[in-house]
Amino acid sequence: MNFQDFADSIEPMTCVISVEKYPDGSYGNIRLVAGNKAYVDSIENPHHMSSAEMLNNKFIPGSPYEKYIPKDLNFEAACYQCAIKKKPYHTYIHPDRYSFWIDMYMLPLKSDDPNIGYCSYTQELTFEKNDDRMTDLSADISSAVLKTTLKLKGGKDFKHNMEQVISEILGICSAERCCVFLTDFKERKCSVLSHVMAPGIHAVSMEHIINEEYDDFFSIVETWPDTIAGSTCIIITNKNDMEVLKERNPVWHESLVNAGVESLVLFPLEYNDETLGYIWVTNFDVDNAINIKGVMELTTHLIASEIANHQLLDKLRILGTVDVLTGVYNRNAMNNRVDWFIRSKDKKPETIGVVFADLNGLKQKNDNEGHGAGDRLLKDAAEILKDIFYDGEVYRAGGDEFMIIDCEATCEDLEKRVEKLRKDSEDPANISFALGFYFDDGEGDIRKAMRTADERMYADKERYYTRFPERRRK
């Protein structure tokens, strides 16, 4: 077959790829044998959308593909699947290294050489994502993606839904483990959202690995983007792939080997150009790698979107219930909590301890040192209250006034804490509070408890200013 004539007979940008086959079933060089004008222009034409992102801007037939793009195990797997295993391949992807989406089709071509396989590679590039193309999937992949989508929306418990989803992915991949991992690159933090293992697999949890086996597991996580190297994911199916990983990331490679990992799929979970985390499966059915990649390419978009929505709702909930300055609950949260005690038919705590704490000296601090100093005083006061009433709920009722609801401590214990805080407040070097306390031992009347504690706080404030008249607010 004249590969150049074949490529020239196709209008969209197309090239012919050769894959060297070894006797043991592995592969060697992957080369671009021929390309039509549209494909050559994508490399050589300086005005083409992809030209600026090629490693070399001169197309030379027979060159290794790495002459034009960085080594990419996913691309190699697709070429091997098509050229050697003679299976057509299609995907629609947006590798991080490019500013555009790629709709790619690969078809096996006849070869007269038993040691070399050939395939055609046709692609269309677009700057904008096309949702219709993302859903142009095989029946098997469509069915798998539909199952995961239904499980994502299966109930109100987000973590339970996510566990159901990754259990489904675990089964699709015939893998030993599947894990969804959340990351915060700004804070250099990571956490496990959900982790499942196949029946019969007994291994330590990911939480144990992160917290007990590493001083700083994020130091490994932050190497993953460079290891993915601008591709869409990492797929390790054999020893050769593991050697490539070892060369790129020896520390992570050692970690995987120590954990008994022989095969791996790792996808970033990205939403609006931000990496929210990663999903991976280990020791999976490598013979089904191409279909697994197809399922996860779309599923990861859905999972990332669901995580982003959950995190947004969580932020909104925090904004609606947490005081931005001090980090304790705000007045809105306090009103909702009080309303729950009054109206809810749920079982109530057997006892309710209520403490009102009014911060002394805030006005003087603001007047003498500025509002920045006043804000720091409020923050420090909140930290003291959170530390002392560690088993309670601390609310900023407004201005310099705080309220604590504690349903765990005994009356004697709370009284001791209040008295210690009151005594500490007499020292001018310490942060000072006026305090009122009431313990409801079974009545369940939150309004009476609040009213009584508030009255006692104001009485305590008067005693305080009577004893220290120079500190009275003016």
MOQUIHU-V811324 format. One record per residue. N is the residue number from 1. OMEGA is omega in whole degrees, -180 to 180 (NA if undefined). Layout:
n->N omega->OMEGA
n->N omega->OMEGA
This chain:
n->1 omega->174
n->2 omega->-174
n->3 omega->179
n->4 omega->177
n->5 omega->180
n->6 omega->-180
n->7 omega->-179
n->8 omega->-179
n->9 omega->-179
n->10 omega->-174
n->11 omega->178
n->12 omega->-178
n->13 omega->-173
n->14 omega->171
n->15 omega->175
n->16 omega->-176
n->17 omega->174
n->18 omega->179
n->19 omega->179
n->20 omega->-178
n->21 omega->178
n->22 omega->-178
n->23 omega->-178
n->24 omega->179
n->25 omega->177
n->26 omega->-177
n->27 omega->179
n->28 omega->-175
n->29 omega->173
n->30 omega->-172
n->31 omega->173
n->32 omega->-171
n->33 omega->-177
n->34 omega->179
n->35 omega->176
n->36 omega->-175
n->37 omega->-179
n->38 omega->-180
n->39 omega->179
n->40 omega->178
n->41 omega->-179
n->42 omega->178
n->43 omega->-169
n->44 omega->-176
n->45 omega->-176
n->46 omega->-180
n->47 omega->179
n->48 omega->-175
n->49 omega->-177
n->50 omega->-172
n->51 omega->-176
n->52 omega->-175
n->53 omega->174
n->54 omega->178
n->55 omega->-180
n->56 omega->-174
n->57 omega->175
n->58 omega->-179
n->59 omega->178
n->60 omega->-179
n->61 omega->180
n->62 omega->-179
n->63 omega->172
n->64 omega->-177
n->65 omega->-179
n->66 omega->177
n->67 omega->-174
n->68 omega->176
n->69 omega->178
n->70 omega->179
n->71 omega->-174
n->72 omega->-178
n->73 omega->179
n->74 omega->177
n->75 omega->179
n->76 omega->180
n->77 omega->179
n->78 omega->179
n->79 omega->180
n->80 omega->180
n->81 omega->-175
n->82 omega->-173
n->83 omega->-176
n->84 omega->-178
n->85 omega->174
n->86 omega->178
n->87 omega->177
n->88 omega->-176
n->89 omega->176
n->90 omega->173
n->91 omega->179
n->92 omega->-168
n->93 omega->174
n->94 omega->178
n->95 omega->-178
n->96 omega->-177
n->97 omega->-176
n->98 omega->177
n->99 omega->-174
n->100 omega->175
n->101 omega->-179
n->102 omega->171
n->103 omega->-170
n->104 omega->179
n->105 omega->179
n->106 omega->179
n->107 omega->179
n->108 omega->178
n->109 omega->-180
n->110 omega->179
n->111 omega->176
n->112 omega->-178
n->113 omega->-178
n->114 omega->-178
n->115 omega->179
n->116 omega->174
n->117 omega->-179
n->118 omega->173
n->119 omega->173
n->120 omega->180
n->121 omega->-180
n->122 omega->-177
n->123 omega->172
n->124 omega->-176
n->125 omega->176
n->126 omega->178
n->127 omega->-178
n->128 omega->177
n->129 omega->177
n->130 omega->-176
n->131 omega->179
n->132 omega->-179
n->133 omega->179
n->134 omega->-178
n->135 omega->178
n->136 omega->-171
n->137 omega->174
n->138 omega->-179
n->139 omega->-179
n->140 omega->-179
n->141 omega->179
n->142 omega->180
n->143 omega->-179
n->144 omega->-179
n->145 omega->179
n->146 omega->179
n->147 omega->-179
n->148 omega->179
n->149 omega->180
n->150 omega->179
n->151 omega->177
n->152 omega->-178
n->153 omega->-171
n->154 omega->-179
n->155 omega->-176
n->156 omega->-179
n->157 omega->-174
n->158 omega->-177
n->159 omega->178
n->160 omega->178
n->161 omega->-178
n->162 omega->178
n->163 omega->176
n->164 omega->-179
n->165 omega->-176
n->166 omega->172
n->167 omega->177
n->168 omega->179
n->169 omega->177
n->170 omega->180
n->171 omega->179
n->172 omega->-177
n->173 omega->-173
n->174 omega->-173
n->175 omega->176
n->176 omega->-178
n->177 omega->169
n->178 omega->-174
n->179 omega->169
n->180 omega->-170
n->181 omega->179
n->182 omega->-178
n->183 omega->172
n->184 omega->-175
n->185 omega->178
n->186 omega->-179
n->187 omega->-176
n->188 omega->180
n->189 omega->176
n->190 omega->-180
n->191 omega->178
n->192 omega->175
n->193 omega->-179
n->194 omega->-176
n->195 omega->178
n->196 omega->178
n->197 omega->179
n->198 omega->177
n->199 omega->179
n->200 omega->178
n->201 omega->-180
n->202 omega->-179
n->203 omega->180
n->204 omega->-179
n->205 omega->176
n->206 omega->178
n->207 omega->178
n->208 omega->-180
n->209 omega->-177
n->210 omega->-171
n->211 omega->-173
n->212 omega->-174
n->213 omega->-179
n->214 omega->174
n->215 omega->-179
n->216 omega->-178
n->217 omega->-179
n->218 omega->178
n->219 omega->173
n->220 omega->-179
n->221 omega->-175
n->222 omega->175
n->223 omega->-175
n->224 omega->179
n->225 omega->179
n->226 omega->180
n->227 omega->175
n->228 omega->170
n->229 omega->174
n->230 omega->178
n->231 omega->-179
n->232 omega->-175
n->233 omega->172
n->234 omega->173
n->235 omega->179
n->236 omega->-176
n->237 omega->-175
n->238 omega->-178
n->239 omega->179
n->240 omega->177
n->241 omega->179
n->242 omega->178
n->243 omega->176
n->244 omega->178
n->245 omega->180
n->246 omega->180
n->247 omega->-178
n->248 omega->-171
n->249 omega->-175
n->250 omega->-178
n->251 omega->179
n->252 omega->178
n->253 omega->179
n->254 omega->179
n->255 omega->180
n->256 omega->180
n->257 omega->180
n->258 omega->180
n->259 omega->178
n->260 omega->-179
n->261 omega->178
n->262 omega->176
n->263 omega->-170
n->264 omega->166
n->265 omega->179
n->266 omega->178
n->267 omega->170
n->268 omega->175
n->269 omega->-172
n->270 omega->178
n->271 omega->-178
n->272 omega->176
n->273 omega->177
n->274 omega->177
n->275 omega->-179
n->276 omega->-179
n->277 omega->-179
n->278 omega->170
n->279 omega->178
n->280 omega->170
n->281 omega->-180
n->282 omega->179
n->283 omega->-176
n->284 omega->179
n->285 omega->-174
n->286 omega->179
n->287 omega->-180
n->288 omega->-172
n->289 omega->-176
n->290 omega->178
n->291 omega->178
n->292 omega->177
n->293 omega->179
n->294 omega->179
n->295 omega->-174
n->296 omega->178
n->297 omega->179
n->298 omega->-179
n->299 omega->-179
n->300 omega->175
n->301 omega->-179
n->302 omega->-180
n->303 omega->180
n->304 omega->179
n->305 omega->180
n->306 omega->178
n->307 omega->180
n->308 omega->179
n->309 omega->179
n->310 omega->-180
n->311 omega->177
n->312 omega->179
n->313 omega->179
n->314 omega->177
n->315 omega->179
n->316 omega->178
n->317 omega->179
n->318 omega->179
n->319 omega->-179
n->320 omega->-174
n->321 omega->-175
n->322 omega->175
n->323 omega->-173
n->324 omega->-176
n->325 omega->-170
n->326 omega->-179
n->327 omega->174
n->328 omega->178
n->329 omega->-179
n->330 omega->-176
n->331 omega->178
n->332 omega->177
n->333 omega->180
n->334 omega->179
n->335 omega->179
n->336 omega->-180
n->337 omega->179
n->338 omega->179
n->339 omega->177
n->340 omega->179
n->341 omega->-176
n->342 omega->-167
n->343 omega->-173
n->344 omega->177
n->345 omega->177
n->346 omega->178
n->347 omega->-177
n->348 omega->175
n->349 omega->-179
n->350 omega->179
n->351 omega->178
n->352 omega->172
n->353 omega->180
n->354 omega->178
n->355 omega->169
n->356 omega->-179
n->357 omega->179
n->358 omega->-176
n->359 omega->178
n->360 omega->170
n->361 omega->-178
n->362 omega->-178
n->363 omega->179
n->364 omega->179
n->365 omega->178
n->366 omega->-177
n->367 omega->-173
n->368 omega->-173
n->369 omega->179
n->370 omega->-176
n->371 omega->175
n->372 omega->178
n->373 omega->177
n->374 omega->178
n->375 omega->179
n->376 omega->178
n->377 omega->178
n->378 omega->179
n->379 omega->-180
n->380 omega->178
n->381 omega->179
n->382 omega->179
n->383 omega->179
n->384 omega->-179
n->385 omega->178
n->386 omega->-179
n->387 omega->-177
n->388 omega->-180
n->389 omega->-173
n->390 omega->-179
n->391 omega->-179
n->392 omega->179
n->393 omega->-178
n->394 omega->-179
n->395 omega->168
n->396 omega->-175
n->397 omega->179
n->398 omega->178
n->399 omega->-179
n->400 omega->-175
n->401 omega->179
n->402 omega->173
n->403 omega->178
n->404 omega->171
n->405 omega->-178
n->406 omega->-179
n->407 omega->-176
n->408 omega->-174
n->409 omega->176
n->410 omega->178
n->411 omega->-179
n->412 omega->-179
n->413 omega->180
n->414 omega->-180
n->415 omega->178
n->416 omega->-180
n->417 omega->180
n->418 omega->-179
n->419 omega->177
n->420 omega->180
n->421 omega->179
n->422 omega->180
n->423 omega->178
n->424 omega->-177
n->425 omega->-180
n->426 omega->179
n->427 omega->-178
n->428 omega->-179
n->429 omega->-177
n->430 omega->171
n->431 omega->-170
n->432 omega->177
n->433 omega->162
n->434 omega->-168
n->435 omega->173
n->436 omega->-171
n->437 omega->174
n->438 omega->180
n->439 omega->178
n->440 omega->-175
n->441 omega->174
n->442 omega->179
n->443 omega->180
n->444 omega->-179
n->445 omega->-177
n->446 omega->-179
n->447 omega->177
n->448 omega->180
n->449 omega->179
n->450 omega->-178
n->451 omega->-179
n->452 omega->179
n->453 omega->180
n->454 omega->179
n->455 omega->-180
n->456 omega->177
n->457 omega->180
n->458 omega->176
n->459 omega->179
n->460 omega->179
n->461 omega->178
n->462 omega->177
n->463 omega->-179
n->464 omega->-177
n->465 omega->174
n->466 omega->-179
n->467 omega->-179
n->468 omega->-175
n->469 omega->-180
n->470 omega->-179
n->471 omega->-178
n->472 omega->179
n->473 omega->-179
n->474 omega->NA
